Amino acid sequence: MATAVETPSVTTTLPGPRSRPLLAAQARQGYAALSDPHGEVPFVMAAKRGSIIEDVDGNTYADHVSGWGATPLGATPERVLDAVSDAHRRYGLEISNYITSPPVIALAERLLELAPAGLTRYAPSMSGTLVVEAGVRFARRATGRPIILGFLGEYHGEGTYMTAAHSTDLSEVPSGSAQFVPGLVFAPYPNRFRMPFHRGAGPFDDTLTLDYVEDWLLVHQVEPDQIAGVLIEPVLTEGGVIVPSAAFWERLEELRRRYGWLLILDEVQTGIGRCGTLFGAELHRLEPDLLLLGKGFAGGGQPIAAVLGREGVLADADGGAGGTFAWVPAACAGALANLELIATGGVLENVAELEAIGKRELAPLVERHEQVGDVRVLGAMVGIEFVTDKASITPAPAFHYAVHQSLVRRGVLGMTQWGKWIYRLHPALNMPPELFAWSCAQVCEAVAEVAAAPPAEFRVVDR
């Protein structure tokens, strides 16, 4: 007998009477980023069960944030939590860089068994930020070259180094940190909907990005043999679920082989099932030299991350990842349970069903509304790009914000940030399809509501 799926319900104003003083207390005590002046998340969570969040006022919401990808199986996956608890009781908190244990070895063996071909070594870590920093160091050490080629609009973490690289995950808006770190050059991320130096919407040939690399960067800014590696996400996640074409990857592969560049694939958000495949690399049969994992790798257990690499890159590498809390036994046991659930437990089949629902229910928004420029659905990821009109495709952050607010009132919490114009849904990989379909229906209603009386827009650079 099928289990009934809980439908979210919001019955108070937001923030509710109990959430309001708690949010005010956090704003007084925390640094500026914790104050949430725009009310992006206008409640305080009391509990979470599966894909449902309950706030302290009794309102419930469908969770399309999934711990920003770190809880791919919902709030409390029992097999993961049991594995974490059992290992923690048995081994305690131990520094695995110095004293190893069976969970560490078992996780490494299974992870490398499932990894894309050619990846034979691992380096332990505990967050996405740290593995990106480590991946850059490994690439530079392996090649003896100083420069990393990145792509505008990507998100690579919150360390000083990679904050300079991700440009606040909006290619139009700098992070203010680029002056802190040398050794980075950038090209636009390949985007068939929106391309620099072109007006209006695509579809564009996204290999134009590589024209820029060959004809401009390699001529006017950097020599090809100065570049150690290419740091890239297989799908642009924070920037709006943008999937490069097969032609882009084929040409990038030709470039990097010609010049001896390593491929550093940032799979912190795309890895471990999020794309509908175990790794985003599988979408175009990519063969990375370094593959970076975090977030969903933990499966909602304890923080854990990893750098996977080829023999020639990692076999003789010394230091550069690790740390006191990297791959503690309990985190390894939880990550191993998570891997097994996703690889063999029918989770990827559920992701395929979520993707089909998203395409069926949300893609028609482009034809229905002038303000919906593009809808992109891949695996358990949705990106809806809002514009003022289809002719100019001028970003519409105020419209986006109004849609987000309408959805929170309807009981759907997606991923957004003030000043952005792309709304994202990031459900748990095992979210019940019925709950995802209900959420998509709420999205359609919220967009129609805002489109009936669009708000005045503001310029992104003035936000």
C-alpha positions as CSV (number, residue, x, y, z in Angstrom):
1,M,0.0,0.0,0.0
2,A,1.4,3.4,-1.0
3,T,2.3,5.8,1.7
4,A,0.5,9.1,1.7
5,V,2.7,12.1,0.8
6,E,2.5,15.0,3.1
7,T,1.4,18.3,1.5
8,P,3.0,21.5,2.8
9,S,0.8,24.1,4.5
10,V,1.5,27.7,5.6
11,T,-1.1,29.1,7.9
12,T,0.6,32.2,9.5
13,T,2.1,35.4,8.1
14,L,5.8,35.1,7.4
15,P,7.8,35.4,9.5
16,G,5.4,33.9,12.0
17,P,5.1,35.2,15.6
18,R,7.6,32.7,17.0
19,S,10.1,33.0,14.1
20,R,10.2,36.8,14.2
21,P,12.1,37.3,17.5
22,L,14.5,34.4,16.7
23,L,15.4,35.9,13.4
24,A,15.9,39.3,15.0
25,A,18.2,37.7,17.6
26,Q,20.3,36.1,14.9
27,A,20.6,39.4,13.0
28,R,21.9,41.1,16.2
29,Q,24.4,38.4,16.9
30,G,25.7,37.3,13.5
31,Y,27.8,38.9,10.9
32,A,26.1,40.9,8.1
33,A,25.4,37.9,5.8
34,L,23.2,36.2,8.5
35,S,20.8,39.1,8.8
36,D,18.6,38.2,5.7
37,P,17.2,41.7,5.3
38,H,15.2,40.6,2.2
39,G,13.5,37.7,4.0
40,E,14.7,35.1,1.6
41,V,14.0,32.4,4.3
42,P,11.4,34.0,6.5
43,F,11.2,31.4,9.2
44,V,13.2,29.4,11.8
45,M,13.2,25.6,11.3
46,A,11.9,23.5,14.1
47,A,12.3,20.0,12.5
48,K,12.8,18.3,9.2
49,R,11.5,14.9,8.1
50,G,12.4,13.6,4.7
51,S,11.7,16.4,2.2
52,I,9.5,18.4,4.5
53,I,10.7,21.3,6.7
54,E,8.5,22.4,9.7
55,D,9.1,25.9,11.2
56,V,8.7,26.9,14.8
57,D,5.2,28.3,14.0
58,G,3.9,25.0,12.6
59,N,4.1,25.9,8.9
60,T,5.5,23.2,6.6
61,Y,7.5,23.5,3.3
62,A,8.7,21.3,0.5
63,D,12.5,21.3,0.8
64,H,14.1,22.1,-2.6
65,V,17.3,23.2,-1.0
66,S,18.5,19.8,0.3
67,G,21.2,21.4,2.5
68,W,22.5,23.1,-0.6
69,G,23.1,19.6,-2.0
70,A,24.5,18.1,1.2
71,T,21.4,16.1,2.1
72,P,20.7,14.2,-1.2
73,L,18.5,11.6,0.5
74,G,16.5,14.0,2.7
75,A,16.9,14.9,6.3
76,T,17.3,11.6,8.0
77,P,18.4,8.7,5.8
78,E,18.4,5.9,8.4
79,R,21.1,3.7,6.8
80,V,23.4,6.7,6.6
81,L,22.7,7.8,10.1
82,D,23.0,4.3,11.6
83,A,26.4,3.8,9.8
84,V,27.6,7.1,11.2
85,S,26.4,6.3,14.7
86,D,27.9,2.8,14.8
87,A,31.3,3.9,13.5
88,H,31.5,6.9,15.8
89,R,30.8,4.6,18.8
90,R,33.4,2.2,17.7
91,Y,36.2,4.4,16.5
92,G,35.5,7.9,18.0
93,L,36.8,11.0,16.3
94,E,40.2,10.0,14.8
95,I,42.6,11.8,12.5
96,S,42.6,9.4,9.5
97,N,45.6,11.1,7.9
98,Y,47.7,9.5,10.7
99,I,45.7,6.5,12.0
100,T,43.6,4.7,9.4
101,S,40.7,2.3,9.9
102,P,38.5,-0.1,8.0
103,P,35.8,2.5,7.1
104,V,38.4,4.7,5.5
105,I,39.8,1.9,3.3
106,A,36.4,0.5,2.4
107,L,35.1,3.9,1.3
108,A,38.2,4.6,-0.8
109,E,38.0,1.2,-2.6
110,R,34.3,1.6,-3.4
111,L,34.6,5.2,-4.5
112,L,37.4,4.5,-6.9
113,E,35.6,1.5,-8.2
114,L,32.6,3.7,-9.1
115,A,34.7,6.7,-10.3
116,P,35.2,7.6,-14.0
117,A,37.9,5.6,-15.8
118,G,41.5,6.4,-15.0
119,L,41.0,7.8,-11.5
120,T,43.0,5.5,-9.3
121,R,44.0,7.7,-6.3
122,Y,42.2,9.8,-3.7
123,A,43.1,12.6,-1.3
124,P,40.9,13.0,1.8
125,S,39.2,16.3,2.7
126,M,36.1,17.6,4.4
127,S,34.5,20.4,2.3
128,G,34.0,21.5,-1.3
129,T,36.1,24.7,-0.8
130,L,39.0,22.7,0.5
131,V,39.0,20.2,-2.4
132,V,39.0,22.9,-5.0
133,E,41.9,24.6,-3.3
134,A,43.7,21.2,-3.2
135,G,42.9,20.4,-6.8
136,V,44.5,23.6,-7.9
137,R,47.6,22.9,-5.9
138,F,47.8,19.3,-7.2
139,A,47.5,20.5,-10.8
140,R,50.2,23.1,-10.4
141,R,52.6,20.7,-8.7
142,A,52.0,18.0,-11.3
143,T,52.7,20.3,-14.2
144,G,55.0,22.8,-12.8
145,R,52.8,25.5,-14.4
146,P,51.3,28.5,-12.5
147,I,48.0,29.4,-14.2
148,I,44.5,28.0,-13.9
149,L,41.9,28.6,-16.6
150,G,38.4,29.1,-15.1
151,F,35.0,30.1,-16.3
152,L,32.9,33.1,-15.2
153,G,29.8,32.3,-13.3
154,E,31.1,29.2,-11.6
155,Y,31.0,28.7,-7.9
156,H,34.1,27.0,-6.3
157,G,33.7,27.7,-2.6
158,E,34.4,30.4,0.0
159,G,38.1,30.3,0.5
160,T,40.0,33.5,-0.4
161,Y,41.5,31.9,-3.5
162,M,38.4,30.5,-5.0
163,T,36.2,33.4,-4.0
164,A,38.3,35.3,-6.5
165,A,37.5,32.7,-9.1
166,H,33.7,32.4,-8.8
167,S,32.8,36.1,-9.3
168,T,29.7,35.6,-7.0
169,D,28.5,33.0,-9.5
170,L,27.0,35.8,-11.7
171,S,29.4,36.4,-14.5
172,E,28.1,40.0,-14.7
173,V,28.9,40.8,-11.1
174,P,32.5,40.6,-9.6
175,S,33.2,39.3,-6.1
176,G,35.6,42.1,-5.1
177,S,38.2,39.4,-4.3
178,A,40.0,39.0,-7.6
179,Q,42.8,41.3,-6.6
180,F,43.8,39.0,-3.7
181,V,45.1,36.2,-5.8
182,P,47.2,35.9,-9.0
183,G,47.3,33.0,-11.3
184,L,43.8,32.9,-12.7
185,V,42.5,33.6,-16.2
186,F,38.8,33.4,-17.2
187,A,36.5,32.8,-20.1
188,P,32.7,33.0,-20.1
189,Y,31.0,29.7,-19.1
190,P,29.5,28.1,-22.3
191,N,25.9,29.3,-22.3
192,R,23.6,28.7,-25.3
193,F,20.9,31.0,-23.9
194,R,23.0,34.1,-23.0
195,M,26.4,34.9,-24.6
196,P,28.6,37.9,-24.1
197,F,28.9,40.3,-27.1
198,H,25.5,39.1,-28.4
199,R,22.1,40.8,-27.8
200,G,19.0,38.8,-27.1
201,A,18.5,35.1,-26.5
202,G,20.1,32.2,-28.2
203,P,20.3,29.5,-29.0
204,F,24.0,30.3,-29.5
205,D,26.9,28.0,-30.4
206,D,28.5,27.7,-27.0
207,T,31.9,26.8,-28.5
208,L,32.2,30.6,-29.0
209,T,33.6,30.6,-25.5
210,L,36.6,28.6,-26.8
211,D,37.0,31.0,-29.7
212,Y,37.6,33.6,-27.0
213,V,40.1,31.4,-25.3
214,E,42.1,30.6,-28.4
215,D,41.9,34.0,-30.2
216,W,42.2,36.3,-27.2
217,L,43.3,34.8,-23.9
218,L,46.1,32.7,-25.4
219,V,47.2,35.6,-27.6
220,H,46.9,38.6,-25.4
221,Q,47.0,37.3,-21.8
222,V,48.7,34.0,-21.2
223,E,50.9,31.5,-23.0
224,P,49.3,28.0,-23.5
225,D,52.3,26.4,-21.7
226,Q,51.8,28.5,-18.6
227,I,48.3,26.9,-18.0
228,A,48.4,24.0,-15.5
229,G,44.7,23.0,-15.8
230,V,41.1,23.9,-16.7
231,L,38.9,24.2,-13.6
232,I,35.3,23.7,-14.7
233,E,31.9,22.4,-13.5
234,P,30.3,19.8,-15.9
235,V,27.1,21.7,-15.3
236,L,27.0,25.3,-14.1
237,T,25.0,24.9,-10.9
238,E,24.9,28.2,-8.9
239,G,24.8,30.0,-12.2
240,G,21.5,28.4,-13.3
241,V,21.7,24.7,-14.4
242,I,23.5,25.4,-17.7
243,V,24.7,22.3,-19.6
244,P,27.4,22.7,-22.1
245,S,27.0,21.0,-25.5
246,A,28.9,17.9,-26.6
247,A,30.7,20.1,-29.2
248,F,32.1,22.3,-26.4
249,W,33.5,19.4,-24.5
250,E,35.0,17.8,-27.7
251,R,36.8,21.1,-28.5
252,L,37.9,21.7,-25.0
253,E,39.4,18.1,-24.9
254,E,41.3,18.8,-28.1
255,L,42.7,22.1,-26.7
256,R,43.8,20.6,-23.4
257,R,45.5,17.6,-25.1
258,R,47.2,19.9,-27.5
259,Y,48.7,22.1,-24.8
260,G,49.0,19.5,-21.9
261,W,46.4,21.1,-19.7
262,L,44.9,19.0,-16.9
263,L,41.1,18.7,-16.6
264,I,40.0,19.6,-13.0
265,L,36.3,18.7,-12.8
266,D,34.4,20.3,-9.9
267,E,31.7,17.8,-9.1
268,V,31.0,19.2,-5.6
269,Q,27.4,19.9,-6.6
270,T,27.0,17.7,-9.7
271,G,28.4,14.5,-8.3
272,I,26.8,11.5,-6.6
273,G,23.5,11.4,-8.5
274,R,22.5,15.0,-8.8
275,C,22.7,14.9,-12.7
276,G,20.8,11.7,-13.0
277,T,24.2,9.9,-13.4
278,L,26.5,9.0,-10.5
279,F,29.0,11.6,-11.8
280,G,28.4,14.6,-14.1
281,A,31.4,13.4,-16.1
282,E,29.3,10.6,-17.4
283,L,27.0,13.1,-19.3
284,H,29.7,13.5,-22.0
285,R,32.1,10.7,-21.1
286,L,34.6,13.1,-19.7
287,E,38.0,11.8,-18.5
288,P,39.1,14.2,-15.8
289,D,42.6,14.2,-14.4
290,L,41.3,15.5,-11.1
291,L,37.7,15.1,-9.9
292,L,36.4,17.0,-6.8
293,L,33.7,15.8,-4.5
294,G,31.8,17.2,-1.6
295,K,28.3,18.1,-0.5
296,G,26.1,15.1,-1.6
297,F,29.1,12.8,-1.1
298,A,28.3,12.9,2.7
299,G,24.7,11.8,2.2
300,G,23.5,13.8,5.1
301,G,25.9,12.2,7.5
302,Q,29.1,13.9,8.6
303,P,31.1,16.4,6.5
304,I,33.4,14.8,4.0
305,A,35.0,15.5,0.6
306,A,37.6,14.1,-1.7
307,V,39.9,14.7,-4.6
308,L,40.1,11.8,-7.0
309,G,43.0,11.8,-9.4
310,R,45.0,9.9,-12.0
311,E,48.1,8.0,-11.1
312,G,50.5,10.6,-12.7
313,V,48.9,13.5,-10.8
314,L,48.4,12.1,-7.3
315,A,50.7,9.0,-6.9
316,D,53.6,11.2,-5.9
317,A,51.7,14.2,-4.5
318,D,52.5,15.1,-0.9
319,G,50.1,17.1,1.3
320,G,47.6,19.5,0.0
321,A,44.3,18.1,1.3
322,G,43.7,16.3,4.6
323,G,43.3,17.9,7.9
324,T,42.2,16.9,11.4
325,F,38.6,16.3,10.5
326,A,39.1,14.9,7.0
327,W,37.7,11.4,6.6
328,V,37.1,10.6,10.2
329,P,35.7,7.0,10.5
330,A,32.1,8.0,11.1
331,A,32.0,10.3,8.1
332,C,33.5,7.5,5.9
333,A,30.9,5.0,7.1
334,G,28.1,7.4,6.3
335,A,29.5,8.3,2.9
336,L,29.9,4.6,2.0
337,A,26.2,3.9,3.0
338,N,25.2,6.9,0.9
339,L,27.1,5.7,-2.1
340,E,25.5,2.3,-1.9
341,L,22.0,3.7,-1.6
342,I,22.5,6.0,-4.6
343,A,24.4,3.5,-6.8
344,T,22.2,0.4,-6.1
345,G,19.0,1.5,-4.3
346,G,16.8,2.8,-7.1
347,V,17.6,6.4,-6.4
348,L,18.8,7.2,-9.9
349,E,15.6,5.8,-11.3
350,N,13.7,8.2,-9.0
351,V,15.9,11.1,-10.3
352,A,14.9,10.2,-13.9
353,E,11.2,10.4,-12.9
354,L,11.8,13.8,-11.2
355,E,13.5,15.1,-14.4
356,A,10.6,13.9,-16.6
357,I,8.1,15.7,-14.3
358,G,10.2,18.9,-14.3
359,K,10.4,19.0,-18.1
360,R,6.7,18.2,-18.5
361,E,5.4,20.7,-16.0
362,L,7.8,23.6,-16.1
363,A,9.1,23.8,-19.7
364,P,5.8,25.2,-21.0
365,L,6.3,28.3,-18.8
366,V,8.6,29.7,-21.6
367,E,5.6,29.9,-24.0
368,R,3.1,31.1,-21.4
369,H,5.0,34.0,-19.9
370,E,7.1,36.9,-21.4
371,Q,9.2,37.0,-18.3
372,V,10.3,33.3,-18.4
373,G,13.4,33.3,-20.7
374,D,14.5,29.8,-20.2
375,V,13.7,26.6,-18.2
376,R,16.5,24.1,-17.7
377,V,16.0,20.7,-16.1
378,L,18.7,18.1,-15.6
379,G,18.4,15.2,-13.1
380,A,17.3,16.7,-9.8
381,M,18.1,20.2,-10.8
382,V,15.9,23.0,-12.2
383,G,16.9,26.5,-13.2
384,I,14.2,29.0,-14.3
385,E,15.7,32.2,-15.8
386,F,13.5,35.3,-15.5
387,V,13.9,38.3,-17.9
388,T,12.0,41.5,-18.4
389,D,11.2,40.5,-22.0
390,K,12.2,37.8,-24.5
391,A,13.7,40.3,-27.0
392,S,16.3,41.8,-24.7
393,I,16.5,39.0,-22.1
394,T,17.4,41.7,-19.6
395,P,17.7,40.0,-16.2
396,A,14.7,40.4,-13.9
397,P,15.8,39.9,-10.3
398,A,12.8,41.7,-8.9
399,F,10.4,39.3,-10.7
400,H,12.5,36.4,-9.5
401,Y,12.4,37.6,-5.9
402,A,8.6,38.1,-6.1
403,V,8.2,34.5,-7.4
404,H,10.3,33.2,-4.6
405,Q,8.2,35.0,-2.0
406,S,5.0,33.7,-3.5
407,L,6.4,30.2,-3.4
408,V,7.4,30.4,0.2
409,R,3.9,31.5,1.1
410,R,2.7,28.5,-0.8
411,G,5.0,26.1,1.1
412,V,7.8,25.7,-1.5
413,L,11.4,26.6,-0.5
414,G,13.8,26.8,-3.4
415,M,17.3,28.2,-3.8
416,T,17.7,31.9,-4.4
417,Q,19.8,34.9,-3.4
418,W,19.0,38.6,-3.5
419,G,20.0,40.1,-6.9
420,K,19.8,36.9,-8.9
421,W,17.3,36.2,-11.6
422,I,17.5,32.4,-11.8
423,Y,15.3,30.4,-9.5
424,R,16.5,26.9,-8.7
425,L,14.8,23.7,-7.3
426,H,17.2,21.2,-5.8
427,P,15.1,18.4,-4.4
428,A,16.4,15.4,-2.6
429,L,17.2,12.6,-5.1
430,N,14.6,10.4,-3.4
431,M,11.9,13.1,-3.1
432,P,8.5,11.5,-3.7
433,P,7.5,12.3,-7.3
434,E,4.0,13.3,-6.1
435,L,5.6,16.0,-3.9
436,F,7.8,17.2,-6.7
437,A,4.8,17.4,-9.1
438,W,2.9,19.4,-6.5
439,S,5.8,21.7,-6.1
440,C,6.0,22.3,-9.8
441,A,2.3,23.2,-9.9
442,Q,2.9,25.8,-7.2
443,V,5.8,27.2,-9.3
444,C,3.5,27.6,-12.3
445,E,0.8,29.3,-10.1
446,A,3.4,31.6,-8.5
447,V,4.8,32.7,-11.9
448,A,1.4,33.4,-13.2
449,E,0.5,35.5,-10.1
450,V,3.6,37.6,-10.5
451,A,3.3,37.9,-14.3
452,A,-0.2,39.4,-13.8
453,A,1.4,42.5,-12.1
454,P,5.2,42.4,-12.6
455,P,7.2,44.4,-10.1
456,A,9.5,47.3,-11.1
457,E,13.0,46.0,-11.8
458,F,16.3,47.2,-10.5
459,R,19.8,46.9,-12.1
460,V,21.8,44.0,-10.8
461,V,24.9,46.1,-10.4
462,D,22.9,48.5,-8.1
463,R,21.5,45.8,-5.9
